[in-house]
Amino acid sequence: MKKKLAWILFLVVAAFSFTTTSNAQENPTILVLGDSLSAGYNIDVEQGWVELLNQKLKQEGYPHTVINGSISGDTTTQGLLRLPTLLKQHAPEVVIIELGGNDALRGTSPTAIKRNLGKLIDTSKRSGAEVLLLGIQIPPNYGQRYAQAFFDNYAQLANEKKVKLVPFFLEKVGGNDQLMQEDGIHPNAKAQPFLLENVYTSLKNIL
């Protein structure tokens, strides 16, 4: 009787382990690590491009779940502090990095921003994730030399680290008053489908 019970228990545990492993394989995750541009600043979460991405992937038959690890105001330094926990918690297949803008607005040197972005990429890749880097531009009133050096960081890192790049995340949105909030910095709800479009083609190439 004891042997029979032990055998039944073994089968139950084995079945549970198989189901858990299968579910993990069937439900891969995509982690978005960003700031207010991805956190949905001043708009409903459901309207944000990250949630729109979640919906689009499901519509097109992808099994992935999108985890939004974005926090308004985040810098690359804060992202570095949060990333290890997010990677451990969600084990993402892909990490989308959308950071750097707040660093630039604070006048952080482009060299320091690039170094931190590089660490974010390296940390993500060491976890086994593919990386998609989203390029950001800042207004020229910060100085043309500074703005260009900041923007160049993204293409340089994509080349050096061999990761996919969206050259300008706010393409078709930045500078368009109809798609920006009154502060001129944050996209409004109407802009979110454009942001999704800017990301989606590159993401599909990874998936």
Secondary structure, DSSP 8 states (H G I E B T S, - for coil): -HHHHHHHHHHHHHHHHHHHHHHHHHS-EEEEEESHHHHTTTS-GGGSHHHHHHHHHHHTT---EEEE---TT--HHHHHHHHHHHHHHH--SEEEEE--HHHHHTT--HHHHHHHHHHHHHHHHHTT-EEEEE-----GGG-HHHHHHHHHHHHHHHHHHT-EEES-TTTTTTT-GGGB-TTSSSB-GGGHHHHHHHHHHHHHHH-
